[in-house]
């Protein structure tokens, strides 16, 4: 069970960095649909648990350190090549959003230009990846539980200090930017872009576990854990939508309502989380470019420079454009994972007599 808990925690750590910590993702994909957003949370929970379970088990079954072998196993040789290119695009898009998030965090908390936050994170990322420092993952695992405690404190504060009843707050929530035209599509897009952005890493993590059953349980625990956080934060954003509306980083805004020093702590945690996530994504992106014959360090510098340029469009706008676009393309991968699961279920009975 300890192994399964570690796997579940690893997925939660990945998800917190890519699609949760700022609060903007929850606001656009769930809270902006009012109470229907909670239904979206239920759908997202079930899908995340199922898909992460499968990715962990595929990694465990293949025991490969290469995501390419796993993608070809899921999608087939020809579609696998297309999906591999898509995953590269997802990595780059996620780096763009991370840098934009750093810029907005600096601007909102410190009142400085958003260029500064993005530039600082860009430089740190290039230096870290090029030096090959490997303690970033350890740092991420330490920061995640602390960040979860902070989110829990924010949740308690938000739900105990509401200024208006939910009946008056829902219309305000419905007026916020939405990631899609319907709550169900929005929930599916949220799952899709997060799975697409983390699939390669999840397969590699799963390959470190020899017991496919434990790997599967770890995936279920991770999906359910993130699903519970999604629904809690959906309600939290609704409870304070009258004050966080228009905020680029809602969790940071709520932290400052508690205390300015608490907001500073949240800023540091957010930036460390963004740093860890961006380093991991950039390393994976540069490794893919290196496979195509480009020098690793050159790939790092060029990728981050282009991502920084893209981040200048603004965090809120990018969350509403990049993540849904990733989600629509990611439906291909989601469908392939489901087909692979069905294929395995059919093959298992035939394999038992032998």
VENPE-V947523 format. One record per residue. N is the residue number from 1. SS is DSSP state (a for helix, b for strand, c for the rest). OMEGA is omega as a letter, one per 40 degrees, with the letter a starting at -180 (* if undefined). NEAR is the number of other ideal C-beta (glycine too) atoms within 10 Angstrom. Layout:
N;SS;OMEGA;NEAR, N;SS;OMEGA;NEAR
This chain:
1;c;a;9, 2;a;i;7, 3;a;a;15, 4;a;i;21, 5;a;i;15, 6;a;i;17, 7;a;i;29, 8;a;i;23, 9;a;i;17, 10;a;i;24, 11;a;i;26, 12;a;i;20, 13;a;i;22, 14;a;a;25, 15;a;a;26, 16;a;a;22, 17;a;a;28, 18;a;a;22, 19;a;a;24, 20;c;a;23, 21;c;a;29, 22;c;a;27, 23;c;a;25, 24;a;i;28, 25;a;i;25, 26;a;a;26, 27;a;a;28, 28;a;a;23, 29;a;a;34, 30;c;a;30, 31;a;a;31, 32;a;i;25, 33;a;i;25, 34;c;a;20, 35;c;i;15, 36;a;i;17, 37;a;i;28, 38;a;i;18, 39;a;i;15, 40;a;i;27, 41;a;i;27, 42;a;i;13, 43;a;a;18, 44;a;i;26, 45;a;a;21, 46;a;a;15, 47;a;i;21, 48;a;i;25, 49;a;a;22, 50;a;a;19, 51;a;i;24, 52;a;i;35, 53;a;a;24, 54;a;a;23, 55;a;i;29, 56;a;a;31, 57;a;i;25, 58;a;i;26, 59;a;i;30, 60;a;a;24, 61;a;a;16, 62;a;a;15, 63;c;a;12, 64;c;i;16, 65;c;a;12, 66;c;i;14, 67;a;a;21, 68;a;i;17, 69;a;i;17, 70;a;a;25, 71;a;i;25, 72;a;i;17, 73;a;a;18, 74;a;a;23, 75;a;a;21, 76;c;a;15, 77;a;a;9, 78;a;i;9, 79;a;i;15, 80;a;i;18, 81;a;i;14, 82;a;a;14, 83;a;i;24, 84;a;i;17, 85;a;i;11, 86;a;a;17, 87;a;i;25, 88;a;i;17, 89;a;a;15, 90;a;i;31, 91;a;a;26, 92;a;i;20, 93;a;i;23, 94;a;i;29, 95;a;i;28, 96;a;a;26, 97;a;i;30, 98;a;i;31, 99;a;i;29, 100;a;i;29, 101;a;i;32, 102;a;i;28, 103;a;a;27, 104;a;i;26, 105;a;i;27, 106;a;a;23, 107;a;a;20, 108;a;a;21, 109;a;a;22, 110;a;i;12, 111;c;i;7, 112;c;a;12, 113;c;a;12, 114;a;i;22, 115;a;a;14, 116;a;a;14, 117;a;i;27, 118;a;a;28, 119;a;i;17, 120;a;i;16, 121;a;i;28, 122;a;a;24, 123;a;i;12, 124;a;a;17, 125;a;a;29, 126;a;a;20, 127;a;a;12, 128;a;a;20, 129;a;a;27, 130;a;i;16, 131;a;i;9, 132;c;i;8, 133;c;a;11, 134;c;a;9, 135;c;a;8, 136;a;a;19, 137;a;i;13, 138;a;i;10, 139;a;i;15, 140;a;a;22, 141;a;i;14, 142;a;a;13, 143;a;a;21, 144;a;a;22, 145;a;i;12, 146;a;i;13, 147;a;i;22, 148;a;i;16, 149;a;i;11, 150;a;i;19, 151;a;i;23, 152;a;i;13, 153;a;i;15, 154;a;a;25, 155;a;i;17, 156;a;i;12, 157;a;a;17, 158;a;a;24, 159;a;a;14, 160;a;a;8, 161;c;a;13, 162;c;i;14, 163;c;a;10, 164;c;i;13, 165;c;a;8, 166;a;i;14, 167;a;i;7, 168;a;a;12, 169;a;a;21, 170;a;i;18, 171;a;i;10, 172;a;i;16, 173;a;a;24, 174;a;a;16, 175;c;a;11, 176;c;i;17, 177;c;a;14, 178;c;a;22, 179;c;a;24, 180;c;a;21, 181;c;a;7, 182;c;a;12, 183;a;a;23, 184;a;i;13, 185;a;i;17, 186;a;i;25, 187;a;i;28, 188;a;i;22, 189;a;i;23, 190;a;i;29, 191;a;a;29, 192;a;a;25, 193;a;i;29, 194;a;i;30, 195;a;i;26, 196;a;a;26, 197;a;a;26, 198;a;a;26, 199;a;a;26, 200;a;a;24, 201;a;a;19, 202;a;i;27, 203;a;a;27, 204;a;i;17, 205;a;i;23, 206;a;a;29, 207;c;a;22, 208;c;a;16, 209;c;a;21, 210;c;a;11, 211;c;a;13, 212;a;i;16, 213;a;i;11, 214;a;i;20, 215;a;i;28, 216;a;i;23, 217;a;i;20, 218;a;i;30, 219;a;i;29, 220;a;i;18, 221;a;i;22, 222;a;i;28, 223;a;i;26, 224;a;i;17, 225;a;i;20, 226;a;i;26, 227;a;i;20, 228;a;i;12, 229;a;i;21, 230;a;a;26, 231;a;i;20, 232;a;a;18, 233;a;i;25, 234;a;i;25, 235;a;i;19, 236;a;i;25, 237;a;i;27, 238;a;a;26, 239;a;a;24, 240;c;a;26, 241;a;i;26, 242;a;i;14, 243;a;a;17, 244;a;i;25, 245;c;a;18, 246;c;i;10, 247;c;i;20, 248;c;a;22, 249;c;a;25, 250;a;a;27, 251;a;i;27, 252;a;i;25, 253;a;i;21, 254;a;i;27, 255;a;i;26, 256;a;i;17, 257;a;i;16, 258;a;a;18, 259;c;i;10, 260;a;i;11, 261;a;i;10, 262;a;i;17, 263;a;i;19, 264;a;i;15, 265;a;i;15, 266;a;i;26, 267;a;a;20, 268;a;a;13, 269;a;i;21, 270;a;a;26, 271;a;i;19, 272;a;i;18, 273;a;i;25, 274;a;i;25, 275;a;a;22, 276;a;a;25, 277;a;a;26, 278;a;i;28, 279;a;i;24, 280;a;a;24, 281;a;a;28, 282;a;i;26, 283;a;i;20, 284;a;a;20, 285;a;a;24, 286;a;i;25, 287;a;i;16, 288;a;i;21, 289;a;i;19, 290;a;i;15, 291;a;i;13, 292;c;i;8, 293;c;i;6, 294;c;i;15, 295;c;a;12, 296;a;a;15, 297;a;i;14, 298;a;i;13, 299;a;i;20, 300;a;a;24, 301;a;a;16, 302;a;a;14, 303;a;a;24, 304;a;i;25, 305;a;i;12, 306;a;i;13, 307;a;i;27, 308;a;i;23, 309;a;i;13, 310;a;a;18, 311;a;a;27, 312;c;i;14, 313;c;i;13, 314;c;a;16, 315;a;a;27, 316;a;a;20, 317;a;a;12, 318;a;i;22, 319;a;a;24, 320;a;a;19, 321;a;a;15, 322;a;a;21, 323;a;i;28, 324;a;i;21, 325;a;i;15, 326;a;a;24, 327;a;a;27, 328;a;i;14, 329;a;a;19, 330;a;i;25, 331;a;i;16, 332;a;i;16, 333;a;i;23, 334;a;a;19, 335;a;a;12, 336;a;i;18, 337;a;i;21, 338;a;i;15, 339;a;i;13, 340;a;i;19, 341;a;i;17, 342;a;i;10, 343;a;i;11, 344;a;i;14, 345;a;i;9, 346;a;a;9, 347;a;a;10, 348;a;i;9, 349;a;a;8, 350;a;a;8, 351;a;a;8, 352;a;a;7, 353;a;a;5, 354;c;*;4
